[in-house]
Amino acid sequence: MSITIVEKYPQNKVGTSIAIRPYVEQNVTNMGLEKYNLALFEGIFHEEQLACLERNGIKQYLTGLNEFAPEVRNLSEDEREARIKDIRMTVTSLEQELAGNPLDPTDKDFWSKVKVLRPDNDDFWSKIVIRVSNEPVFLDPKNDPFDLIKLRSIEAGGFALVAKNLEAARNMSKPPKFYLDRFEETAVTRTESKKLRNRALSELQKLYDKNVNKLLYVCKVIDANSAQYRKSTPNDVMYDNMDKYINGETSETNKSRAAEKFLEISAYDMETLKLRAIVKDATYYKMIALRGDGFIYHMKSSTLMGKNPSEITEFLKNPLNEEILVDLTKSLEKYWNV
């Protein structure tokens, strides 16, 4: 039996709270388009077919509606049962609407009775596409079966163009052009990010006003170019550099991660901060170095210190290693005191 499903493309459902929106961040370069709050050049649109994986000649589409998919099989037993129940309930609803095919989600032969949304129905899944541009594409999954299918597919990673939410878009190594915006979820993500940045900026102001010595060490630990900071470095320079860091304008472009790291580092006590700064600069000036065995040594005494900065910091805290700490501190002071 052959069933042909024709998708209708109604006008955008502006009243809905779910949309595919352009992903635009001012600190994410996109051929200058980010300055104009655009993801694409005007008049351009992208169209993408639902992705699939092919193994041994068998295609498996990333639909979010396949209970046999690896991401479902790899769940714990309780989670897997809940996911399968959800998938079958959704497929049952869609089959009824698209093909007038009544199904029982508890039927042991459930999938053999599915006509349209079978995982191997290449004729159907190959026709699922999204078309996006600078204008948001609103989805109404409650009333449009194809919007529900697209929503589930986006959440399953079926479209490379669209991240499943704003947080995912921000965490991707290669920023996407679009993201799925659930109004409340996106608002929470944006608000949490702003709150983090505001807390970090508040802490930066406190350090600037009351504890510039600690600010110096915070700068050294956070900034990849730690050697640029000396006791003569103007406070405003340190403040400006950390302000840029918190706002995602330097090495860490993810604003939330930058703010979190600043808050984490600035919460260290002075001893730990200074030791972390010593480790950073001692590495830069090759007073300590990694050798072929994978461990880091104090070069002057050939003493094994550890295999990472955290271990070296603990090594230097140990009173038994005070001689090496004194040596490193004296050697670095001539750079820091300039």
C-alpha positions as a Markdown table, in Angstrom:
| # | Residue | x | y | z |
|---|---|---|---|---|
| 1 | Met | 0.0 | 0.0 | 0.0 |
| 2 | Ser | 1.5 | 3.3 | -1.1 |
| 3 | Ile | 0.7 | 6.5 | 0.9 |
| 4 | Thr | 1.6 | 9.9 | -0.3 |
| 5 | Ile | 1.9 | 12.7 | 2.3 |
| 6 | Val | 1.9 | 16.2 | 1.0 |
| 7 | Glu | 3.2 | 18.8 | 3.5 |
| 8 | Lys | 1.4 | 22.2 | 3.4 |
| 9 | Tyr | 3.4 | 25.3 | 4.1 |
| 10 | Pro | 1.0 | 27.7 | 5.9 |
| 11 | Gln | 2.0 | 31.2 | 6.9 |
| 12 | Asn | 4.2 | 31.4 | 10.0 |
| 13 | Lys | 2.3 | 30.8 | 13.2 |
| 14 | Val | 3.3 | 34.0 | 14.9 |
| 15 | Gly | 1.1 | 33.3 | 17.9 |
| 16 | Thr | 3.2 | 30.3 | 19.0 |
| 17 | Ser | 6.1 | 30.4 | 21.4 |
| 18 | Ile | 8.4 | 28.0 | 19.5 |
| 19 | Ala | 10.5 | 29.3 | 16.6 |
| 20 | Ile | 13.7 | 28.6 | 14.6 |
| 21 | Arg | 15.6 | 31.8 | 15.0 |
| 22 | Pro | 18.9 | 33.1 | 13.5 |
| 23 | Tyr | 21.8 | 32.7 | 15.9 |
| 24 | Val | 23.5 | 36.0 | 16.2 |
| 25 | Glu | 26.1 | 36.9 | 18.9 |
| 26 | Gln | 28.1 | 40.1 | 18.6 |
| 27 | Asn | 31.3 | 38.3 | 19.7 |
| 28 | Val | 30.9 | 35.5 | 17.1 |
| 29 | Thr | 32.2 | 36.6 | 13.8 |
| 30 | Asn | 30.1 | 35.9 | 10.7 |
| 31 | Met | 31.4 | 37.9 | 7.8 |
| 32 | Gly | 30.4 | 41.1 | 9.5 |
| 33 | Leu | 26.7 | 40.2 | 9.4 |
| 34 | Glu | 26.6 | 40.0 | 13.2 |
| 35 | Lys | 26.9 | 43.8 | 13.3 |
| 36 | Tyr | 23.5 | 44.0 | 11.6 |
| 37 | Asn | 21.9 | 41.2 | 13.7 |
| 38 | Leu | 21.8 | 39.0 | 10.6 |
| 39 | Ala | 22.8 | 35.3 | 10.2 |
| 40 | Leu | 22.6 | 35.4 | 6.3 |
| 41 | Phe | 22.8 | 38.0 | 3.7 |
| 42 | Glu | 19.4 | 39.7 | 2.9 |
| 43 | Gly | 17.2 | 37.7 | 0.6 |
| 44 | Ile | 19.2 | 34.4 | 1.2 |
| 45 | Phe | 17.6 | 31.3 | 2.7 |
| 46 | His | 19.0 | 27.9 | 3.5 |
| 47 | Glu | 17.2 | 24.7 | 3.0 |
| 48 | Glu | 18.3 | 21.4 | 4.6 |
| 49 | Gln | 17.0 | 17.9 | 4.3 |
| 50 | Leu | 16.7 | 15.7 | 7.4 |
| 51 | Ala | 20.0 | 14.0 | 8.1 |
| 52 | Cys | 20.5 | 10.3 | 8.1 |
| 53 | Leu | 23.2 | 7.8 | 8.9 |
| 54 | Glu | 23.8 | 4.9 | 6.5 |
| 55 | Arg | 25.2 | 1.5 | 7.7 |
| 56 | Asn | 25.3 | -1.6 | 5.6 |
| 57 | Gly | 23.0 | 0.0 | 3.1 |
| 58 | Ile | 20.4 | 0.8 | 5.7 |
| 59 | Lys | 19.5 | 4.5 | 6.3 |
| 60 | Gln | 18.6 | 5.7 | 9.7 |
| 61 | Tyr | 17.2 | 9.2 | 9.9 |
| 62 | Leu | 17.7 | 11.4 | 13.0 |
| 63 | Thr | 14.0 | 11.8 | 13.7 |
| 64 | Gly | 13.8 | 11.6 | 17.5 |
| 65 | Leu | 10.9 | 9.1 | 16.9 |
| 66 | Asn | 12.9 | 5.9 | 16.5 |
| 67 | Glu | 12.9 | 3.7 | 19.6 |
| 68 | Phe | 15.7 | 1.6 | 18.0 |
| 69 | Ala | 18.1 | 4.5 | 17.7 |
| 70 | Pro | 21.4 | 4.2 | 19.6 |
| 71 | Glu | 20.7 | 7.2 | 21.8 |
| 72 | Val | 17.6 | 5.4 | 23.0 |
| 73 | Arg | 19.2 | 2.0 | 23.4 |
| 74 | Asn | 22.0 | 3.5 | 25.5 |
| 75 | Leu | 19.7 | 4.9 | 28.1 |
| 76 | Ser | 19.2 | 3.3 | 31.5 |
| 77 | Glu | 16.3 | 0.9 | 31.7 |
| 78 | Asp | 13.9 | 3.3 | 33.3 |
| 79 | Glu | 14.8 | 6.2 | 31.0 |
| 80 | Arg | 14.6 | 3.9 | 28.0 |
| 81 | Glu | 11.1 | 2.7 | 28.9 |
| 82 | Ala | 9.9 | 6.3 | 29.4 |
| 83 | Arg | 11.4 | 7.4 | 26.1 |
| 84 | Ile | 9.9 | 4.5 | 24.2 |
| 85 | Lys | 6.5 | 5.2 | 25.6 |
| 86 | Asp | 6.8 | 8.9 | 24.6 |
| 87 | Ile | 7.9 | 8.0 | 21.1 |
| 88 | Arg | 5.1 | 5.5 | 20.6 |
| 89 | Met | 2.5 | 8.0 | 21.9 |
| 90 | Thr | 3.8 | 10.6 | 19.5 |
| 91 | Val | 3.9 | 8.2 | 16.5 |
| 92 | Thr | 0.4 | 7.0 | 17.3 |
| 93 | Ser | -0.9 | 10.6 | 17.2 |
| 94 | Leu | 0.9 | 11.4 | 14.0 |
| 95 | Glu | -0.2 | 8.2 | 12.3 |
| 96 | Gln | -3.8 | 9.0 | 13.1 |
| 97 | Glu | -3.5 | 12.5 | 11.7 |
| 98 | Leu | -1.4 | 11.8 | 8.6 |
| 99 | Ala | -2.8 | 8.5 | 7.5 |
| 100 | Gly | -5.9 | 7.8 | 9.5 |
| 101 | Asn | -4.2 | 4.8 | 11.0 |
| 102 | Pro | -5.3 | 4.0 | 14.5 |
| 103 | Leu | -2.6 | 2.3 | 16.6 |
| 104 | Asp | -2.3 | 0.9 | 20.1 |
| 105 | Pro | 1.1 | 2.1 | 21.5 |
| 106 | Thr | 1.2 | -1.0 | 23.8 |
| 107 | Asp | 0.9 | -3.4 | 20.9 |
| 108 | Lys | 3.8 | -5.8 | 20.7 |
| 109 | Asp | 3.6 | -5.6 | 16.9 |
| 110 | Phe | 3.4 | -1.8 | 17.0 |
| 111 | Trp | 6.0 | -1.0 | 14.4 |
| 112 | Ser | 4.8 | -3.5 | 11.9 |
| 113 | Lys | 1.5 | -1.7 | 11.8 |
| 114 | Val | 3.0 | 1.8 | 11.4 |
| 115 | Lys | 2.4 | 3.0 | 7.8 |
| 116 | Val | 4.1 | 6.4 | 7.6 |
| 117 | Leu | 6.6 | 7.0 | 10.4 |
| 118 | Arg | 8.4 | 3.7 | 10.2 |
| 119 | Pro | 12.2 | 4.3 | 10.7 |
| 120 | Asp | 12.9 | 2.7 | 7.3 |
| 121 | Asn | 10.3 | 4.7 | 5.4 |
| 122 | Asp | 12.9 | 6.5 | 3.2 |
| 123 | Asp | 10.1 | 7.8 | 0.9 |
| 124 | Phe | 8.7 | 9.9 | 3.8 |
| 125 | Trp | 11.7 | 10.9 | 5.8 |
| 126 | Ser | 13.7 | 12.0 | 2.7 |
| 127 | Lys | 11.1 | 14.7 | 2.1 |
| 128 | Ile | 11.3 | 16.3 | 5.5 |
| 129 | Val | 13.2 | 19.6 | 5.0 |
| 130 | Ile | 13.5 | 22.9 | 6.8 |
| 131 | Arg | 13.8 | 26.3 | 5.0 |
| 132 | Val | 15.2 | 29.1 | 7.1 |
| 133 | Ser | 16.3 | 32.7 | 6.6 |
| 134 | Asn | 16.8 | 35.8 | 8.8 |
| 135 | Glu | 13.2 | 35.8 | 9.7 |
| 136 | Pro | 12.1 | 33.5 | 12.4 |
| 137 | Val | 10.2 | 30.3 | 11.4 |
| 138 | Phe | 7.4 | 29.7 | 13.9 |
| 139 | Leu | 6.4 | 26.1 | 14.7 |
| 140 | Asp | 3.0 | 25.0 | 16.0 |
| 141 | Pro | 3.6 | 21.3 | 17.0 |
| 142 | Lys | 0.1 | 21.1 | 18.7 |
| 143 | Asn | -1.8 | 21.8 | 15.5 |
| 144 | Asp | 0.6 | 21.0 | 12.6 |
| 145 | Pro | 2.0 | 17.4 | 12.4 |
| 146 | Phe | 4.9 | 18.4 | 10.3 |
| 147 | Asp | 5.9 | 21.1 | 12.8 |
| 148 | Leu | 5.9 | 18.4 | 15.5 |
| 149 | Ile | 8.1 | 16.2 | 13.3 |
| 150 | Lys | 10.5 | 19.0 | 12.6 |
| 151 | Leu | 10.6 | 19.9 | 16.3 |
| 152 | Arg | 11.5 | 16.3 | 17.3 |
| 153 | Ser | 14.0 | 16.0 | 14.5 |
| 154 | Ile | 15.8 | 19.3 | 15.6 |
| 155 | Glu | 15.9 | 18.1 | 19.2 |
| 156 | Ala | 17.5 | 14.8 | 17.9 |
| 157 | Gly | 20.2 | 16.7 | 16.0 |
| 158 | Gly | 18.6 | 16.0 | 12.6 |
| 159 | Phe | 19.5 | 19.4 | 11.1 |
| 160 | Ala | 23.0 | 20.7 | 11.2 |
| 161 | Leu | 21.8 | 24.2 | 10.6 |
| 162 | Val | 19.8 | 24.4 | 13.8 |
| 163 | Ala | 21.0 | 23.9 | 17.4 |
| 164 | Lys | 18.4 | 22.3 | 19.7 |
| 165 | Asn | 18.4 | 25.4 | 22.0 |
| 166 | Leu | 20.3 | 28.6 | 22.7 |
| 167 | Glu | 22.6 | 27.0 | 25.3 |
| 168 | Ala | 23.6 | 24.2 | 22.8 |
| 169 | Ala | 24.3 | 26.9 | 20.1 |
| 170 | Arg | 26.6 | 28.7 | 22.5 |
| 171 | Asn | 28.5 | 25.6 | 23.4 |
| 172 | Met | 29.1 | 24.3 | 19.9 |
| 173 | Ser | 32.7 | 24.6 | 18.6 |
| 174 | Lys | 31.4 | 25.7 | 15.2 |
| 175 | Pro | 28.5 | 28.1 | 15.9 |
| 176 | Pro | 25.3 | 27.2 | 14.0 |
| 177 | Lys | 23.3 | 29.6 | 11.8 |
| 178 | Phe | 20.1 | 29.0 | 13.7 |
| 179 | Tyr | 18.7 | 27.7 | 17.0 |
| 180 | Leu | 15.4 | 26.4 | 18.3 |
| 181 | Asp | 13.8 | 29.0 | 20.5 |
| 182 | Arg | 11.3 | 27.9 | 23.1 |
| 183 | Phe | 10.4 | 31.3 | 24.5 |
| 184 | Glu | 10.6 | 30.6 | 28.2 |
| 185 | Glu | 13.6 | 28.3 | 27.9 |
| 186 | Thr | 15.6 | 30.8 | 25.9 |
| 187 | Ala | 14.6 | 33.6 | 28.3 |
| 188 | Val | 15.9 | 31.6 | 31.2 |
| 189 | Thr | 19.2 | 30.9 | 29.3 |
| 190 | Arg | 19.7 | 34.6 | 28.5 |
| 191 | Thr | 18.8 | 35.7 | 32.0 |
| 192 | Glu | 21.1 | 33.1 | 33.7 |
| 193 | Ser | 24.0 | 34.2 | 31.4 |
| 194 | Lys | 23.3 | 37.9 | 32.3 |
| 195 | Lys | 23.2 | 37.1 | 36.0 |
| 196 | Leu | 26.5 | 35.3 | 35.8 |
| 197 | Arg | 28.2 | 38.1 | 34.0 |
| 198 | Asn | 26.7 | 40.7 | 36.4 |
| 199 | Arg | 28.1 | 38.7 | 39.4 |
| 200 | Ala | 31.5 | 38.4 | 37.8 |
| 201 | Leu | 31.6 | 42.1 | 36.9 |
| 202 | Ser | 30.5 | 43.0 | 40.5 |
| 203 | Glu | 33.4 | 40.8 | 41.8 |
| 204 | Leu | 35.8 | 42.5 | 39.4 |
| 205 | Gln | 34.7 | 45.9 | 40.7 |
| 206 | Lys | 35.3 | 44.8 | 44.3 |
| 207 | Leu | 38.8 | 43.6 | 43.5 |
| 208 | Tyr | 39.6 | 46.9 | 41.6 |
| 209 | Asp | 38.3 | 49.0 | 44.6 |
| 210 | Lys | 39.6 | 47.0 | 47.5 |
| 211 | Asn | 42.2 | 44.3 | 46.6 |
| 212 | Val | 44.4 | 45.1 | 43.5 |
| 213 | Asn | 47.0 | 42.6 | 44.6 |
| 214 | Lys | 44.5 | 39.8 | 44.3 |
| 215 | Leu | 43.4 | 41.3 | 41.0 |
| 216 | Leu | 46.9 | 41.0 | 39.7 |
| 217 | Tyr | 47.1 | 37.3 | 40.5 |
| 218 | Val | 43.6 | 36.7 | 39.1 |
| 219 | Cys | 44.7 | 38.3 | 35.8 |
| 220 | Lys | 47.8 | 36.1 | 35.7 |
| 221 | Val | 45.9 | 32.9 | 36.3 |
| 222 | Ile | 43.1 | 33.7 | 33.8 |
| 223 | Asp | 45.0 | 35.4 | 31.0 |
| 224 | Ala | 47.0 | 33.2 | 28.6 |
| 225 | Asn | 49.6 | 36.0 | 28.4 |
| 226 | Ser | 50.2 | 36.0 | 32.2 |
| 227 | Ala | 53.7 | 37.4 | 31.9 |
| 228 | Gln | 52.4 | 40.8 | 30.8 |
| 229 | Tyr | 51.1 | 41.5 | 34.3 |
| 230 | Arg | 53.5 | 43.1 | 36.7 |
| 231 | Lys | 53.1 | 45.1 | 39.9 |
| 232 | Ser | 53.5 | 48.2 | 37.8 |
| 233 | Thr | 50.7 | 47.3 | 35.5 |
| 234 | Pro | 48.0 | 50.1 | 35.8 |
| 235 | Asn | 44.9 | 48.9 | 37.6 |
| 236 | Asp | 42.7 | 50.2 | 34.8 |
| 237 | Val | 44.6 | 47.9 | 32.3 |
| 238 | Met | 43.9 | 44.9 | 34.5 |
| 239 | Tyr | 40.3 | 45.9 | 34.9 |
| 240 | Asp | 39.8 | 46.5 | 31.2 |
| 241 | Asn | 41.3 | 43.1 | 30.3 |
| 242 | Met | 39.2 | 41.2 | 32.8 |
| 243 | Asp | 36.1 | 43.1 | 31.7 |
| 244 | Lys | 36.7 | 42.0 | 28.1 |
| 245 | Tyr | 37.3 | 38.4 | 29.3 |
| 246 | Ile | 34.0 | 38.3 | 31.2 |
| 247 | Asn | 32.2 | 39.6 | 28.2 |
| 248 | Gly | 33.6 | 36.9 | 25.9 |
| 249 | Glu | 35.8 | 39.2 | 23.9 |
| 250 | Thr | 39.1 | 37.4 | 24.4 |
| 251 | Ser | 40.2 | 33.7 | 24.5 |
| 252 | Glu | 36.9 | 32.4 | 25.9 |
| 253 | Thr | 34.1 | 33.6 | 23.7 |
| 254 | Asn | 31.4 | 31.8 | 25.6 |
| 255 | Lys | 30.2 | 34.6 | 28.0 |
| 256 | Ser | 28.7 | 32.1 | 30.6 |
| 257 | Arg | 31.9 | 30.0 | 30.7 |
| 258 | Ala | 34.0 | 33.1 | 31.0 |
| 259 | Ala | 32.0 | 34.5 | 33.9 |
| 260 | Glu | 32.0 | 31.2 | 35.6 |
| 261 | Lys | 35.7 | 30.9 | 35.4 |
| 262 | Phe | 36.3 | 34.4 | 36.6 |
| 263 | Leu | 34.1 | 33.8 | 39.6 |
| 264 | Glu | 35.9 | 30.4 | 40.3 |
| 265 | Ile | 39.4 | 31.9 | 40.1 |
| 266 | Ser | 38.6 | 35.1 | 42.1 |
| 267 | Ala | 37.2 | 32.9 | 44.9 |
| 268 | Tyr | 40.6 | 31.3 | 45.5 |
| 269 | Asp | 42.4 | 32.3 | 48.6 |
| 270 | Met | 45.5 | 34.5 | 48.2 |
| 271 | Glu | 48.0 | 31.6 | 48.8 |
| 272 | Thr | 46.4 | 29.4 | 46.1 |
| 273 | Leu | 46.2 | 32.3 | 43.6 |
| 274 | Lys | 49.8 | 33.3 | 44.1 |
| 275 | Leu | 51.0 | 29.7 | 43.7 |
| 276 | Arg | 48.9 | 29.3 | 40.5 |
| 277 | Ala | 50.4 | 32.5 | 39.2 |
| 278 | Ile | 53.9 | 31.3 | 40.1 |
| 279 | Val | 53.3 | 28.0 | 38.2 |
| 280 | Lys | 52.0 | 29.9 | 35.2 |
| 281 | Asp | 54.9 | 32.3 | 34.9 |
| 282 | Ala | 57.5 | 29.8 | 35.9 |
| 283 | Thr | 56.4 | 27.7 | 33.0 |
| 284 | Tyr | 56.6 | 30.7 | 30.7 |
| 285 | Tyr | 60.1 | 31.5 | 31.7 |
| 286 | Lys | 61.0 | 27.8 | 31.6 |
| 287 | Met | 61.9 | 27.6 | 35.2 |
| 288 | Ile | 59.8 | 24.5 | 35.3 |
| 289 | Ala | 59.2 | 22.3 | 32.2 |
| 290 | Leu | 57.7 | 19.2 | 30.9 |
| 291 | Arg | 60.1 | 16.3 | 30.1 |
| 292 | Gly | 59.7 | 13.3 | 27.9 |
| 293 | Asp | 58.3 | 11.1 | 30.7 |
| 294 | Gly | 55.2 | 13.3 | 30.8 |
| 295 | Phe | 56.0 | 14.9 | 34.2 |
| 296 | Ile | 56.9 | 18.5 | 35.0 |
| 297 | Tyr | 60.3 | 19.2 | 36.7 |
| 298 | His | 62.0 | 22.1 | 38.5 |
| 299 | Met | 64.8 | 22.7 | 36.0 |
| 300 | Lys | 67.4 | 24.0 | 38.4 |
| 301 | Ser | 67.2 | 21.0 | 40.8 |
| 302 | Ser | 65.7 | 18.4 | 38.4 |
| 303 | Thr | 63.0 | 17.7 | 41.0 |
| 304 | Leu | 59.8 | 16.1 | 39.8 |
| 305 | Met | 56.9 | 18.3 | 40.7 |
| 306 | Gly | 53.8 | 16.7 | 39.1 |
| 307 | Lys | 52.0 | 16.3 | 35.8 |
| 308 | Asn | 49.6 | 19.3 | 35.8 |
| 309 | Pro | 49.3 | 22.8 | 37.3 |
| 310 | Ser | 47.0 | 21.5 | 40.1 |
| 311 | Glu | 49.6 | 18.9 | 41.2 |
| 312 | Ile | 52.4 | 21.5 | 41.1 |
| 313 | Thr | 50.4 | 23.9 | 43.2 |
| 314 | Glu | 49.9 | 21.2 | 45.8 |
| 315 | Phe | 53.6 | 20.4 | 45.6 |
| 316 | Leu | 54.5 | 24.0 | 46.3 |
| 317 | Lys | 52.1 | 24.2 | 49.3 |
| 318 | Asn | 54.0 | 21.3 | 51.0 |
| 319 | Pro | 56.5 | 22.7 | 53.5 |
| 320 | Leu | 58.9 | 20.0 | 52.5 |
| 321 | Asn | 59.3 | 21.8 | 49.1 |
| 322 | Glu | 59.8 | 25.3 | 50.5 |
| 323 | Glu | 63.3 | 25.6 | 49.1 |
| 324 | Ile | 61.9 | 25.2 | 45.5 |
| 325 | Leu | 59.1 | 27.6 | 46.2 |
| 326 | Val | 61.6 | 30.2 | 47.6 |
| 327 | Asp | 63.8 | 29.8 | 44.5 |
| 328 | Leu | 60.9 | 30.2 | 42.1 |
| 329 | Thr | 59.5 | 33.2 | 44.0 |
| 330 | Lys | 62.9 | 35.0 | 44.0 |
| 331 | Ser | 63.5 | 34.3 | 40.4 |
| 332 | Leu | 60.0 | 35.6 | 39.4 |
| 333 | Glu | 60.1 | 38.7 | 41.6 |
| 334 | Lys | 62.7 | 40.3 | 39.3 |
| 335 | Tyr | 60.1 | 40.2 | 36.5 |
| 336 | Trp | 57.1 | 41.1 | 38.7 |
| 337 | Asn | 58.7 | 44.1 | 40.4 |
| 338 | Val | 59.7 | 45.8 | 37.2 |
